[in-house]
Amino acid sequence: MVQAKSWVLDKHFDGFPKNSDFKLKVEKLPELKNGEVLLEAVFLSVDPYMRPFSKLYMKEGDVMIGTQVAKVIQSKNSTFPVGSHVVTSCGWTTHSISDGKELTPVMADWPKDVPLSLALGAIGMPGLTALHGLEDVLGLKEGETLLVNAAAGAVGSVVGQIAKIKGCKVVGSAGSEAKVAFLKELGFDEAFNYKTITSLEEALRKASPDGYDCFFENVGGDFSYVAFQQMKYFGRVAVCGSISMYNDATPQIEVIYLYIFNIKKNLNLTYLCCELSEISLSLQGKLQCREHVTKGFENMPEAFMGMLQGDNTGKAIIAV
């Protein structure tokens, strides 16, 4: 009999999450039925979307949602043999039972020099979100100028690198001097610390006096209001996230976006939502994949809150 530890939502977040909003639950899992597998978490992910999702779709007592790379440790399903690895959305739990229907197998020939944790980052959902946003939503073309905020995060850092591979000028913003240095290391043409500049409008205009063809939006709030006014006519915007407003008591995003969209500049504004599909290594070897690793399942709430505060550079990962 296996015991599973899970972090549950003990109390809905009132503003920024607190340790007391989470509760560690321990339960014994039943024996496997035919077609089922027993999974043991190896790496878990914390992501910004978890904050608004918890408010909209979760009730108190639910296991916190999230994605993990897990190892199959018992199996009565021939598709998933013992010892194989999968990506699963079973949430913040150490062990779980699955019938296999919602598991994505990690490719059997996964390169030994590539960490499995990247299946949750640059070679997983964040990387696919970046690629989908640039190619399918923005239609980014060689020679264009792209603005990306939260550029040192899991999605933004991949967005900037792919845009450079495509031959574009890339401007990024981040929240510390260390993150700005990281963006320069990745090849960003211009990067600035939004926390220390005196004027966001001036910083954006200085970085690209002619404006921006495309904007990959991860932050929302005041940044969006200013950035939208720097867009070229018929510029394209992919709205991937609005992390600056996830803890607001009163939503502001629709007011800001509708004002800009209807009055200002005929922007092509598209909300971006990309689900994890087949893991692809097509860009492996061309990207720098920075990870912010927290060790220990017991530290998941701290890692989640740290990610929301911008503590991470690259993808925030928990190593069990």
N, C-alpha and C positions, 0 to 999 in steps of 0.2 A: 504494500500500500504506500503510495507516494503522497507526501504533503506538498501542497502548493501554497506559496506565499503571494499575496496580491495586494497592491495598493488600491484602495477604493476611495471614492469621493464621499467623505464623511459629512461635508457641509458645502453647499454651493458658495463659490467665491464671492465675497463682497469687496469689490475693488481688486487689489493685487492679492494673489493667493498667499496663504499662510500655512505653516506646518500643521496647525490644528485643523485645517480643511481636509487633511488626508488621514487615512487610518490603514494600518497594516492588518490584513486578514489572513488567517491560516486555515486551510481546510484539507481534508483527505480526499483524494481523487478515487473514483471507482475503478474496478478492473476494466480492461479494454474489451470492447465488443468487436465482432468481425467488421473489418473495414476501417477501424480506428487506429490512430497512432498516439503515442505519448511523446510530448515535446518538452525539451528543457531549454530555457532561454540561454543564449550565449551573449548576444548584444541586444540592447534595447534602445529605442529612439525617443527623444523628446523633441517636439516640434511646436511652432507657434499656433498652428490650427487647433491644438488641443484646448486652448483657452476658450475661444468662442464656441467650439463644439460642445464643451462641457455644460455651458450655459443653455444652449439651445436644445440639446438632445439627451442629456444625462440626468438621472435622478440620484438622489443621495443613496449611497450604498452600492452603486454601480462600480465595477472595476474601471479604472482610468483607461481610456482608449490609447492605442498606440501600436506601433509596428516593431517587430523584433526579428532577429535571425535566431532560429532555434535548431537544435539537434534532435533528430529522432532517436529516442533511447529505448522505445518498445514499439513494435509494429505488428498489426494484423491487417496490413494493407500493402500489397505487393508493389504498389507504385512508389511507396516511400519506405525503403529498407532501413534497418537500424544503422546508424552512423551517418546517414545522409543529412543534409541541411536544407532548411526551407525558410522563406520569408512569410510571416504570418501577421495578421492584425488582431491578435488575441489580447492585446493590452498589456498593462503593467503587472505581469505575473511571471513567476519562475517556472511553473509547469502548467501544461494544459493538455487537454485531449481534443483531437480533431478527427473528423471523418474524411479529411483530405480535400474537401470540395473547395476550400478557400485558401489553399496553400500554394505558394509559388516555389517550385524547387530551385535551389541554387544549382547552377549547371555543374555537372559531375567533373568537368575538366577546368574548374575554376583555377586560375593560375596560383601557384603556391606562394608567389611573392606579392600577391594582392590581398590585403586584409579582408576577411569576410564582412567586417563592419561596413565596408564601402557599399554593400548591397542595401544599406539604409541611407546612403549619402550620394556621392557623385555617380555611382553606378546603380542607384536605386531611384526612389521617388523624387528626391530633390534634383538629381541630375536630369531625369526625364522631364520634370517640370520646366527646368531651364531650357532644355532643347526644344520642347514643345512650344514654350512661350516665344522663343526667338524665331523659330521656323514657321510654325503654324498660326500663331496669333499675330505676331508683329511682322512676319515676312521680312526680317532684317536683310538688307542688301549691302554688298561690299561698298565701302566708301561713306556709309551713313554714320551718324553720330548717335550713340546710345547713352542714356543716363540710367544708372541703376543705384537704388538706395539699399541700405542694409547690405552693402556690397561684399562685406567680409563674412557673411553668413553662409549657410549650407547651400542655398539656391543662388544668391547673388554672386558668390565667388565663382561658381560654374558659369553663370550667365556672362560675366565679364570675359572669362577665358575663351568661351566659344565665340563671342563677338569678335575678339581679337583674331582668332583663327580664321574668321570670315572676312577679315580685312577692314574692320570698322574702327572708328575712334570711340573710346570708351571712357566715360566719366563716372566715378563712383564716390559715394559718401559712406562714411563709417563713423563709429563713436569713440575712437581712441587713436592716439598717434601710432601705437603698435599696429592697429588694424590698417591705418593708412599706409604704413610701411609694407604691410603684407600685400595690399592692393598693388603697390608699385612693383613689388616682387613678381606679382602675377602678370604684369605687363599693362596695367591700366595706364592710359595716357595722362589722365588727371585724377587726383583723389584728394579729398579734404575731410577734415574732422568737423562734422556738423555741430558738435558741442562747443567748439572754441571759436568758430567764425563769428564775425560781428554782424554779417548780413548774408542770409542764404541766397537772396536774389543776386547780390553782387558776386558771390562765390560761383553760382551757376553761370552767370553771364561771363565771368572771367574765364571759366573753364571752357566755354564754347560760346563765343560772342554771336555766332550765327544761329544759335538755338539748337534744338534737339529734334532729330527725326523720330526717335523711338524712346520710350520710357518704360523700364521694367520696374513696376511699383510694388514695394514690399512693406512700406511704412504707413502711409496714409496721413491724416491730420494736416497740420500746418505745412509740412514738407510738400504734400501734394498740391495744396493751394498755390504755393509759390512756383513749384516746378511746372505745373500745367501752363502757367503764363509764359514760360520760357520755351514752350513747344513751337515748332514750325507749323504753319497752316497744313492741315490734313496729316499732322503727326499721328503716330500710333502709340497706344498705351496698353500694356498688359497688366491688369491688376491682379497680382498674385497674393498679396496680403496687406493688412493694415495694422501691424503689430503695435503701433503707437497708441491705438485706440481700443485695444482688446479689453482693457481694464476700466474703460470709461463707463460711468453709470448710465449716461445718455448717449446713444449712437449719434455720430456726427457725419459719418462718411457720405450718406446720400445727399445731404445738403451741399457739401463741398463739391462732389462730383457732378450733381445736376447743374449747379451754377456754372461750372467751367464748361461742361458739355454743351449746354443749351445757349450760353451767351458768348463764350469767349472765342473758341477757335475751331469749330467743326472737327473735333478730335475723334478718331476712331478708337473708342474705349471698349475694351473687351475684358470680362472677368475670366480669370484663368483658374481652371481646376484640372489637375492631371493625376490620374490614378496610376499606381504601380502596375506595370505590365512586364513583359519578358525582360529579364536583366540583360543589358547590352554592354559589351566591353569595347564598343567601336571607338570610343575616345580615350581608352586606357593608353597611357603612355604619352598623351598630349596634354593632360591636365595635372595640375597640382591639387592634391586632395587632402586638405588640412582637416584634422579632426580634433575636437575638444572632448577628451575621454574622462569620464568620472567612473571610478571603480567602486563596485558594491551596489547590489540591488537596494539596500537600505537607504541609499543616498538619492534615490530617484526624485523625491519631491524637491530636494535642494537643487538638483541638476535642472529640473523643470523651471523652477523659479529663477535660477541663474540665467538660463537661456532667455527667458522673457525680459531680463534686465540687460541682455546683451553681453553676458560674460564670455560667451563662446566666440572663437574665431574658427570658421568652418562648421562642420556638422557636429552637433552635440550628441554624444553617444554614452551609454552606460554599459560598462563591461561587467558582466556577472562573474 
